[in-house]
């Protein structure tokens, strides 16, 4: 673990503008700096860096964080790796420690810490394994690519991880994160043995799972971590942290099926590929990719299994499409996958194929029509019948209209009839305008106003009476946590970036980032934030006063008040009327 005090010191000595400008050219815009977002494709800058608050936020894709978060997201690093890199810029040595809970018992490592320890172990073992290194060299991979994807090697031993985990036989977290397996006799052994290890890293830089590739002819060829509290296979994409920059540069995300496909393509300079971990493409996968690009190309083998996988990807994509987004399909020769093709034919040949993917519309109609006899009336009717249910799920109105017209020509039916049966308008004069973004209704407006003021200047937290806050909702709980952390000296009162890092991976993280973004948009230069803060404090005092009066009044009606409580009620009523009590 890295001490929180060191993280605070590091962020206090860094300027996030200097950090971001090492990778992205920034332009001054008022008090902040702006650029086109490095994490998704855009033409108009929506990426903002605040030097006063020391955080960044993209109003397009929602990316946000401190200087540490930026380096993690931009370079695909884990949290400790990003801290190490930034500390190196300043000539600082990162201190590591094992945290302790209250008392003398050691704090239990989190699952993420266990996975990070394992990733480091596997990476170290790769360096000392000629067998594994020779395998990667034969696959054409360089040491640079192996390091970029944090590749490792799981030794050919039943309990190799016992070397780094002292409580190997008893620690429940090793089972929970899928690193070890326990048999019916209670005997434990490593899940991964004699395999090249591919760490799967999430958007926040944490190792959440592993994929292991056998070096020989053993089965299964690829072995994945099981689903755990950290890892859901249907939501994770392998290689996305490493591919983000290339996706933005290419204006396209390339989706392949295997770990080695991603790594091999990167070795040949095709860096915008990600993999779906051997599972079908899901809407959750697509949701992640649409944050970074408006164009996705799926690359599959040309055999029956590849076309079946492509069709499942098409079905997942239909509800996520808009007329600004496009999906294409690239089918390789049946004997090839991206790894074998690019190693045999080279990067230029692969890039030429990428220039000519099959559009979704063509694949859609060709796949539906492939088993049918379109020379017959029955075949044409079946084609229309098959297409109708899919058309109703397609959310891009102009593309849907084009498909209806193309289908009408092939099925020899009126477009209006196909649209009617699908429950759709045949020829809308114009696409429906996008829904107007509405602010979610936010109850407890006093706490929200106070939180906005604290995020503007964290030192204001020390002036808020904790006992007056309603913390039974997300905004109040976040505000109370900030106030406690600052009052107890756990947070500096002048660095919003440090505040974000303090609440990384907590229930408050997303809310705080959202609020920070909103305060940047909503701030009115004509209204002094200090005035807003003081007004909210007064409303908080009035609410507290009303609550105390209500409680005493209710007690007076039910059981009666003591003499002391009667005097207190009189004082509170006098305060509410603006007349001080008699003390």
N, C-alpha and C positions, 0 to 999 in steps of 0.2 A: 504494500500500500504506500502511496505517496502522501505525506502529511498535508492536511488542509492548509497549514500555515505556509508551506512552501508554494502551493498553488497560488495563494494570495500574493506572496512576495513576487512570484514570477509574473503574474498579471499586472501587478503595480509597476513593474519595471519595463513592461512591454507597451508599445503603442500599437493598437490594432491596425491603424492606418498603415504603419510601416510593414506590419506582417502581411496584410492583404496585398499591398503594392509589390511585394516580392513576386507575386503570381498574377495579379490582375491590375491593369492600369486604371487608376481612379481619377475622377474629375471632381473638383470642388463644386458644391451646390449648396449655397447658404452655409449653415453651420456644419453640414455633413459632406460626405463624399459619395459619389454614385458611379455605377458601372453596369454594363450588361452582365447579368448573373452568370457566373462560371458553372452553375449547377443545372441549368436548363437553357434551352434555346430561346432567345428573344431578340427583338430588334430595338426595342425601346428600353432604356435602363430602368430596372426596378430594384436593383441591388443597392442597398444603402449601408454605409459604414459611419457610425457615430463616434467621433473622437472623444466627445465629452462623456458618453455613456460606455464607451469601450465595448460595443457589440455591433454585430452585423445582422441585417435582415433583408430577405428578398420578398417583395410584395407579390411576386409572381408564383414562386413554387413553395414559399414558406420557410426556406432554409434560414437558420438563425444560430446565433451563439457568440461565444467569446473568441479571442485569438486562438485558444486551444481548439475550440470546436471547428474553426475555419480550417486549420491545418489538418485536423482529422478528416474532415469532409472532403477537402480538396485533394489530399494525397492518399486517402484511403488508409490512414494509420489508426492504430488503436490509441486509446487515451494515453497510456504510458509512453508509447512511441512519440506521440505528438509533444508531450511534456519534455521528453529527452531532447527532441530536436530544438524546441524553443529555448530550453535551458542552455543548450550548446551554443546558440547564438550569443547568449549573454555571458558565456564562460562559467556557468553554474553547474555544479554536480547535483544530480537528483538524489535526495536521500530516500531510501526505502525502509519501511518498518512494517512489522506485524501489529495491527491495531489491537487494543484491548478494550473490553467492555468494562463496565463499572465493577470494581473488585479485582480479583487476581486471575479470573478465568480468561483465557485468550478469546478474542472475538472470532466468531465462526466466519471463515472465508465465504464470500458469495459464490454462486455458481459461475458468474462471469470471471471471477478471480481464478477459480479452478481451471476454467477453459483457457485463460490466458497463460497460466503456469504450464498447462499441457502443450500449448502451441509453442512456447519457448523451448520446452524439452524436446519436442519433435524437431524443431528447427536446428537445435544444437546437435541432435543425433544425425541429421542429414549431413552436416559438415564432417562428421567422423565415420561416415559409411561409404566406402568406395563402391560397394554394391549398388547403393541407391543413386549415388552420383553418376555412375556409369550408365544406369538406366535412363536418367534424365538427359544425359549427353547423347545417347543413342536416339532419343526422341527429339533431338535438336534444340534443347532448351539451354539457355545460358545461365550463368550464376546470377546475372542482373535480373532476369525474369523470375528466377526462383525466389530471389529476395523480394521482388516487387509483390509477388503473390504469397509471400511468407510460407513457402513450401517447406515441408519437413519430412521426417521418416520415423515410422513407428517400428522399433526394433523387433526382431523375430524372437520374442520372449513372452512368456505367459503373464509376468507381472513386472514389466519394465517400469511402469509408472510408480511402483513402490519406491523407486530411487528418489523421487521428489515429494511423494506424499507419505509422510511418516505414519499417518493413520489409515493406510491403504485398506486394511481389513475391516475397519469399523466406521469410516466416515461416510455418512449417508449422502453427502453432496456429490461424491464421485459416482454413485448410482444415479442420482437425480439428473445429472447433466450428461449421462450416457457414456462416460469414459470407461467404466468397468461394467462387467456382467457378473451376476451372482447365480451359481447353479443351485440345484435343489438341495445340495448338502451344505449350502452356505459358503462354499468356496468361491473366491473372487478371482477374476482374471481380466486382462485388458481386452477391450472390444477390438482394438486395432492392433494387428501384429504383422510385421514385415510388409508394410504398405507405404507408398508415397502419400503424404498427408496434405490435404488441401483445406486450410482453415476457411470457414465461411464467416464473413465479417458483415455486421449490420451497418445501417446508415450512421450510427453513432460511434463506429469504430470498435465495437466489442466483438470478440470471438464468440459466436453463438452455437457453432456446430463444426463438424469435420466431415470431409469425404475422404475415403481411403482407397487408393488404387493398388491392386496387387501387382507385384513386380514379375510374377510368373504366370502360370496357367491356372492358378487357383480360382475357386468360385466362392462368393461372387466376385466378378472382376472389380466392381465398385461397391463399397460399403459406406453407407451414410450413418451419421448419428441418428438415434431415434428422436421422436418428438419429445421435447422437454419444455419446462417453463420458459426457456430462452428461445426455443427454436420450433417454428411451425413450417414444415416443408413447403406447404402451399403458399407461403407468403415470402419466402426468402429467394433471393437471386444471387447466384455466385458471381463474383467479380464486379459487382456494381460500383463499390467504392473506387476500384482501380479504373473503371471505364468511364466515370462521369465526365472527365475533361474531354476525352476523345468523342463521347456521344455529343457533347456540345459543339465540338469542332466539326464533326461530320454531319451534324443535323439529323442523326439517325441512330437508333439502337438496334443492334443485331442480336437476335435471340437464338442460341444454339442449345444442344441437349446435354453436353458433358463438360466436366471440369477441364479435361485436357484440351478440348476444342477451344475454350476461352484462352487458356495459357498459350497454346500453340499459335493461335491467331495473333495474340499480342506479340509473340516472339517475331512474327513476320510483319509487324507494324500495323496490324489491324486491331486497334485497341478498343473498339467500341462494342465488343461482344460481351454478353452475359449469358448465364445458363440457368435453367429452371430445375436443376438438381434431380433430374431423372423423373420428374413428375409432369403431369399435364399443365399447360399454361392456365393460370387462374386470373380472375378479375383483380385479385390483390397484386399479382405480378404486374399487370398492365397499369394499375393505378400508380405504382411506383415509377414505372418508365415514362408515363405521360407527364410526370413532373419535370422531366429532363429533356423531352424531345416531342416533336409533333409527327415523327415518322418512325415506324417500327418495321423491321424486316425479320421474318422467321426463316431460319435456315434448317432444313431437314433432309434426311436421305430421301432418294427418289423412289424407294420401295413402298409396299403397301403400308408398312408400319409408319413410315415417314409421312405419308399422305393422311393417315388416320390422325397422327399427332397434329398435323397442320390444320385439319378440320376442327379438332378440339380447340386449337388456338383461335381459329376464326369465330367459333361459337362464343368463346370468352370475350373476344374483342367487340362483337356487335354492340352490346349495350354501352360500351365505353367510347365509341367513336363519335366524332363531330365532323363537320365539313372542313375543319382546319387540320384534321388528323388523317393520316393515311397508314394503311397496313399493306405489306407485300409479302410474297412467299418465294423463297429460293430453294429449288430442289436440286440436290447434287446427284451425280451418277449413283446408281444403286450400290456399287461396291465401295463408295466413299463416305466419309464423314468430313467435317471441316478440317480436322487435324491431318488426316491422310491426304486430302486434296491439296491443301496449301503446301505441304511438305514436298509433294510430287510435282505439282504444277507451278508453284511459286505465288507470291503475293499479287503480282500484276494480273495473273489469270483469274485469281479469286475476286479481285476488285472489279474486273470486267463483268463477271457474273453478277456481282452486287449492283451493277448499273442497270440490270435488266430483270428485276424481280417480277413475278407474276402478280398483278394487282389483285386485291381482295375481290373486286367485282368479277373478274374473269375466273378466278379459282372457284368462287362461290357457284357460279352457273355451270362451270365445267364439271365440278364434282357432283352436283345434284343431277346433272344430265348423263353422267358417264354410264350408268347401268341401263339407261332407258332407250327405247326406240322412238326417236322424235319424228320418224316418218309416219307414225300412227297417231290417231286421235287419243288413244289411251295413254301413250307415252307423253304427249303434250299435256294432257290433263294431270298426269302424275307429277310431272315437273312443276306445274303451277302449285299443286297441292303441297309438295315438299317445300317449296320456297316460301309460301305464305306465312307460316309460323315464324320463320327466321326474319322476314321483312318487318314484322311487327315489333321485333326486338332491336332493330337497327335504329340508333338514336341520331344519325346524321340525315337531316331531311333532304338535302340536295342529292346526296349519294343514294338514298333510298328511292328518290324519284327516278334517277338514272337506272337503277336496278329494275324497278317496276317496268319501265319502258323496254329495257333489254329483254326481260322475261316475257313481256307481252309479245314481242316479235318472235321469240323462240317457241312459245306455247301457242301462238296463233290465237290469242285472246285479247280483248280490249283491255287497255291499261286500267281503265276505270273499274272494270269488273274485278281485276286482281286486287286493286287497292281497296275496293269495297269489302271483299272477302277477308282481307287482312285487317279491316277496321281502320283504314288509313285514308286520308285525302289523296286523290290521284294526282292533282296538279295544283299544289299550293302556289299562290302567286309569289310568295316570298317566304323564306324560312322564318319560322317563329323567332322573335327576338329572344336573346338569352334572358333568363329570369334575373330580375333586379336583385343584386346582392342586398340582403337585409341583415342588419345587426341583430344578433340573437338577443332576445329579451333578457336583460340581466337584472335579477332581483338584487336587493341589498345594495342600492346605489351608493350609500354612504361609504361602505367598505371599498367599493370599486373606485370611487373618486379618490379616496385616501391611498389606495394601492397605486393608482396612476401617479399621484403626487410623490409617493415614495420611490417609484421607479424613475421619476424625473430627478429626484435627489434623495438617495437612500438615508442620508442623515436625519431626514424628517421622521423616520421610524421611531427614534428615541423620544419623540414628543407625543406619541400616541399612547394613551392609557390602555394597556392590554385587557384589563378587566372589562372595558366598555365594548369590546369587539364581539360581534356575532361570528363565531368560527364554525358554525354547523353547516357551512356551504363552502364551495371551492374558493371563492374570492376571499372570504373572511379567514379561512384556514391558511391560505397562502400569505395574507397580510400578517396574521399572527405569527407565523413561522419566521417571516423576515424580521419582524420587530424583536422577537426573542433572540434570534441569531445575532442581530446588531447590538442589542442591549447586553448580551453575554460576551461580547467581544469575539464572536466566531466569524464575523464578517467585517470587512472594512466598510465605512460609511460613505465612501466616495468613489466606488467602482462598480458599475452595473455589470460589467463583464464577469467580475469575481462573484457577484451575486448569482448570475446564471450558472456558473460552474458549481457553486455551492449546492444548487438545487438540481443538478444534472441527475437524470434517472430517478427522479422523485415524482409523485403525483402532481407537483406544482409546476414542473418544467414547461409544459406546453402552454399553460395559462399565462405564465410570466412572459414567455416569448410573444404570445398573442397580444398581451397588454402593452408590451414595449413597442410593438409595431403600431398599435392603435394610437399610442400617445404621440408617436412621430407624425401621424397623419392628422390627429385631431387638435394638436396644440394650436391655440390661437394666440398670435403674438400680442394681441391687444388685451389679453387677459393674463395677468400675472399669476403664475402657478401657485405662488405663495398665498395669494388671496383666496384662490380656490381651495387650497389646503386648509386654511384657517376657517373658512366657511364650513367645510365638511367636518372639521373638529367641533365647531359649535353645534352643528346638527347632530353629531354623535353624542355630545353632552345632553342636548335636549331629548334625544331618544332614550338615553340612559335614565334621565330624570323622570320621563313619562313612565318607563318600565317600573321604577322604584315606587312611584306614586300609585300605579295600578296594583302592584303587589300588596302594598300596605292597605289600600282601599278594599281590596278583596278580602284581606284578613280581618279588617274591621267589620265587614258584613258577616263573616262566618264565625270567628271565635273571639273577636274583639282585640283591641290593642292595649299594650302596657303603656304606662305614663311616658316612658322614654320614646316608644314608637309613636305616640300621639304628638309629642314635641317634634320628632323627626318628620312626620307627615306635614305638620304645619310649616316647618322650614322649607320642605321641598315644594309645597304649594306656593309659598311666598317667592321662591326662586323662579318658579315657572311664570309667575305674574310680573317678574322683573323687580320684585321688592326683596332685598336681602332679608334673611331671617334674623332672629334675635341671638343666633349663635348658641 
